Amino acid sequence: MDYLFSDLEGHDDNTLYIIGNGFDCYHGIHSSYLDFYYWLRYCHKDTFIDTLEMLFPEKYGERNLLWKDFEMALETYNIDKLFSDTTKSFDIGWDQRAATAPIDLIHPIITDIPLKIKQWAKSFHIENVKAKLPLPANSLYLTFNYTDTLEIVYKIPSDRICHIHGRCNADDEIVVVGHHKMVPINQIENKDYPFLEEQGKKNIVKEMNSLYKDCHANIDKNKRFFSSLRNVDRVVILGHSMSDIDLPYLGRIRDKISKDAHWFISKHHPTDEVSIKRGVEELDIKECNRWIINL
């Protein structure tokens, strides 16, 4: 068979492919977060969009950061502003609703995020996608995507694939989406807030902390797959930005595989090199063992 790189030939059983959302986008699947925004609009989920943009108002150009980097945007909430916005009609000195109003607004949206993402991902027409890359069936695959692109398009056996964030077509699995900003509750207790304001802000923190992506717990949940990596000496990263939030997964891979493994990391745009460079430095991958490629 053909290979993406000649260095991979003869290493099918010892190669790990790490698949990110850029892989699906490369295959024409409308799986960017901007596509998520358009899908929500198409489905008339305007209230959901408006509330999300109010909770996470960080901008990327003219749009909310949500529609560029959803998980990064989930970290950008402002506790004081959220409390003020959700309690402006109450007297926070005595009205008990000042403590619960933030929950009434935030909780339904937070709960609905993974459900909406799962519904969106299930709407993709994967069966119409054509294979574009030579991917060996007997290599190992760690995919951050919710889709069955590897199984349906590339006929990769499911026992060679770890869907680290869950699958949109698996009813018994929850799609994982979240941030890595866990705010300590005592950060609120140390402030000189009136009682109801303190309670309201604690409730905001508790709700937002529920979106925390516990990578280490997720690694433990998939420890059988990570344990199977001990013989890997080639790693190919396709369409994954090596963002900070997912570095714990990559760090565990680095610790499990050969220290002299060869890493091939794809980039789609020159700006990708910033996060890739930060990632390889954080992972301490030797310069002689890594190659950045254009795909």
RODRENZA-852732 format. One record per residue (C-alpha): residue number from 1; chain; x negated, y negated, z. Coordinates in steps of 0.1 Angstrom, whole numbers, plus 5000, padded with zeros to 4 digits. Layout:
BEGIN
NUM A X Y Z;
...
END
This chain:
BEGIN
1 A 5000 5000 5000;
2 A 4990 4964 4997;
3 A 4979 4944 5028;
4 A 4982 4908 5039;
5 A 4944 4909 5045;
6 A 4919 4935 5035;
7 A 4907 4936 5072;
8 A 4940 4953 5081;
9 A 4935 4983 5058;
10 A 4931 5015 5078;
11 A 4945 4999 5110;
12 A 4982 5003 5105;
13 A 4986 5022 5138;
14 A 4964 4997 5156;
15 A 4980 4965 5144;
16 A 5005 4943 5162;
17 A 5026 4919 5143;
18 A 5040 4890 5164;
19 A 5071 4875 5147;
20 A 5085 4841 5153;
21 A 5114 4821 5138;
22 A 5092 4808 5110;
23 A 5092 4844 5096;
24 A 5130 4843 5092;
25 A 5129 4808 5078;
26 A 5103 4820 5053;
27 A 5128 4846 5041;
28 A 5155 4820 5035;
29 A 5174 4827 5067;
30 A 5190 4795 5080;
31 A 5177 4800 5115;
32 A 5161 4767 5124;
33 A 5177 4747 5153;
34 A 5188 4721 5128;
35 A 5207 4749 5111;
36 A 5222 4756 5145;
37 A 5234 4720 5147;
38 A 5250 4723 5113;
39 A 5267 4756 5122;
40 A 5281 4740 5154;
41 A 5295 4711 5133;
42 A 5309 4736 5108;
43 A 5326 4754 5136;
44 A 5340 4722 5151;
45 A 5320 4725 5183;
46 A 5317 4687 5185;
47 A 5323 4685 5223;
48 A 5296 4711 5229;
49 A 5271 4691 5207;
50 A 5280 4658 5224;
51 A 5277 4672 5259;
52 A 5243 4689 5251;
53 A 5229 4657 5237;
54 A 5241 4638 5268;
55 A 5224 4663 5291;
56 A 5192 4665 5270;
57 A 5188 4631 5253;
58 A 5152 4633 5243;
59 A 5148 4621 5207;
60 A 5127 4635 5178;
61 A 5128 4608 5152;
62 A 5165 4599 5147;
63 A 5178 4632 5160;
64 A 5178 4648 5194;
65 A 5148 4670 5202;
66 A 5173 4698 5206;
67 A 5176 4703 5169;
68 A 5138 4704 5165;
69 A 5126 4724 5195;
70 A 5156 4735 5215;
71 A 5137 4751 5244;
72 A 5114 4721 5248;
73 A 5144 4698 5249;
74 A 5159 4718 5278;
75 A 5131 4705 5300;
76 A 5138 4668 5293;
77 A 5168 4662 5315;
78 A 5168 4633 5340;
79 A 5182 4642 5374;
80 A 5190 4606 5385;
81 A 5207 4597 5352;
82 A 5227 4629 5351;
83 A 5240 4623 5385;
84 A 5248 4587 5377;
85 A 5266 4596 5345;
86 A 5287 4623 5361;
87 A 5297 4604 5392;
88 A 5302 4569 5379;
89 A 5339 4570 5387;
90 A 5335 4582 5423;
91 A 5324 4565 5455;
92 A 5294 4586 5463;
93 A 5295 4575 5499;
94 A 5326 4595 5508;
95 A 5342 4612 5477;
96 A 5334 4649 5479;
97 A 5337 4651 5441;
98 A 5304 4633 5438;
99 A 5287 4666 5449;
100 A 5306 4688 5426;
101 A 5312 4667 5395;
102 A 5278 4675 5380;
103 A 5286 4712 5382;
104 A 5319 4707 5366;
105 A 5303 4692 5335;
106 A 5270 4711 5333;
107 A 5279 4747 5343;
108 A 5302 4755 5314;
109 A 5277 4742 5289;
110 A 5247 4760 5304;
111 A 5267 4792 5304;
112 A 5278 4788 5269;
113 A 5243 4781 5253;
114 A 5232 4818 5249;
115 A 5267 4828 5238;
116 A 5268 4801 5211;
117 A 5233 4810 5199;
118 A 5242 4847 5197;
119 A 5274 4839 5177;
120 A 5253 4817 5154;
121 A 5226 4844 5149;
122 A 5253 4870 5141;
123 A 5265 4848 5113;
124 A 5233 4853 5093;
125 A 5236 4875 5062;
126 A 5205 4895 5067;
127 A 5217 4922 5042;
128 A 5211 4898 5013;
129 A 5174 4890 5023;
130 A 5146 4904 5002;
131 A 5112 4916 5016;
132 A 5084 4892 5007;
133 A 5054 4906 5027;
134 A 5037 4940 5030;
135 A 5045 4952 5065;
136 A 5036 4988 5075;
137 A 5063 5008 5091;
138 A 5040 5024 5116;
139 A 5025 4992 5131;
140 A 5039 4976 5162;
141 A 5061 4945 5162;
142 A 5069 4920 5189;
143 A 5096 4897 5176;
144 A 5109 4865 5193;
145 A 5139 4865 5168;
146 A 5174 4876 5176;
147 A 5179 4890 5141;
148 A 5174 4925 5127;
149 A 5153 4913 5098;
150 A 5125 4938 5105;
151 A 5150 4967 5107;
152 A 5172 4958 5078;
153 A 5149 4941 5053;
154 A 5116 4959 5061;
155 A 5130 4993 5073;
156 A 5107 4992 5104;
157 A 5118 5019 5128;
158 A 5134 5003 5159;
159 A 5111 5022 5182;
160 A 5082 5002 5168;
161 A 5098 4969 5176;
162 A 5103 4950 5208;
163 A 5129 4922 5207;
164 A 5115 4903 5236;
165 A 5144 4878 5237;
166 A 5172 4903 5228;
167 A 5191 4910 5197;
168 A 5222 4893 5184;
169 A 5237 4926 5173;
170 A 5231 4945 5206;
171 A 5261 4940 5228;
172 A 5243 4953 5258;
173 A 5215 4927 5256;
174 A 5215 4891 5265;
175 A 5198 4866 5242;
176 A 5171 4848 5262;
177 A 5168 4811 5257;
178 A 5153 4787 5282;
179 A 5126 4764 5294;
180 A 5096 4767 5318;
181 A 5103 4738 5342;
182 A 5114 4752 5375;
183 A 5121 4722 5398;
184 A 5118 4730 5435;
185 A 5150 4722 5455;
186 A 5129 4706 5482;
187 A 5119 4679 5457;
188 A 5154 4666 5462;
189 A 5154 4672 5500;
190 A 5124 4650 5503;
191 A 5142 4620 5488;
192 A 5160 4594 5509;
193 A 5194 4601 5493;
194 A 5229 4598 5509;
195 A 5243 4632 5518;
196 A 5267 4636 5488;
197 A 5241 4623 5464;
198 A 5216 4648 5477;
199 A 5241 4676 5473;
200 A 5250 4665 5438;
201 A 5214 4663 5427;
202 A 5206 4697 5442;
203 A 5235 4711 5422;
204 A 5221 4696 5390;
205 A 5187 4712 5397;
206 A 5202 4746 5405;
207 A 5221 4746 5372;
208 A 5191 4735 5352;
209 A 5169 4760 5369;
210 A 5193 4787 5357;
211 A 5179 4781 5322;
212 A 5144 4789 5334;
213 A 5128 4815 5311;
214 A 5110 4839 5334;
215 A 5085 4853 5310;
216 A 5068 4875 5336;
217 A 5100 4892 5346;
218 A 5108 4897 5309;
219 A 5073 4913 5304;
220 A 5080 4937 5333;
221 A 5114 4945 5317;
222 A 5095 4955 5286;
223 A 5064 4970 5303;
224 A 5066 5002 5283;
225 A 5060 4982 5250;
226 A 5032 4962 5265;
227 A 5016 4993 5278;
228 A 5016 5008 5243;
229 A 4993 4981 5231;
230 A 4961 4995 5245;
231 A 4948 5007 5212;
232 A 4956 4975 5192;
233 A 4926 4960 5175;
234 A 4944 4937 5150;
235 A 4970 4910 5157;
236 A 4989 4892 5130;
237 A 5011 4862 5141;
238 A 5037 4853 5115;
239 A 5059 4822 5120;
240 A 5053 4817 5157;
241 A 5040 4783 5169;
242 A 5022 4797 5200;
243 A 5041 4772 5221;
244 A 5033 4768 5258;
245 A 5065 4784 5269;
246 A 5056 4817 5252;
247 A 5019 4818 5262;
248 A 5025 4842 5291;
249 A 5036 4869 5265;
250 A 5005 4863 5244;
251 A 4983 4863 5274;
252 A 4996 4897 5285;
253 A 4989 4910 5249;
254 A 4954 4896 5250;
255 A 4948 4914 5284;
256 A 4962 4947 5271;
257 A 4944 4950 5237;
258 A 4907 4952 5226;
259 A 4887 4922 5237;
260 A 4872 4922 5202;
261 A 4905 4924 5184;
262 A 4909 4903 5152;
263 A 4936 4877 5153;
264 A 4953 4863 5122;
265 A 4975 4833 5129;
266 A 4998 4818 5102;
267 A 5005 4782 5099;
268 A 5032 4766 5078;
269 A 5024 4729 5082;
270 A 4991 4711 5091;
271 A 5007 4699 5124;
272 A 5010 4736 5135;
273 A 4972 4736 5140;
274 A 4976 4715 5171;
275 A 4996 4741 5190;
276 A 4976 4769 5175;
277 A 4943 4754 5186;
278 A 4957 4748 5221;
279 A 4970 4784 5222;
280 A 4938 4801 5211;
281 A 4918 4780 5236;
282 A 4942 4789 5264;
283 A 4941 4826 5255;
284 A 4903 4824 5251;
285 A 4902 4841 5217;
286 A 4867 4839 5204;
287 A 4862 4818 5173;
288 A 4846 4847 5155;
289 A 4877 4869 5161;
290 A 4904 4845 5149;
291 A 4915 4832 5115;
292 A 4942 4806 5107;
293 A 4960 4813 5075;
294 A 4985 4795 5053;
295 A 5017 4814 5047;
END
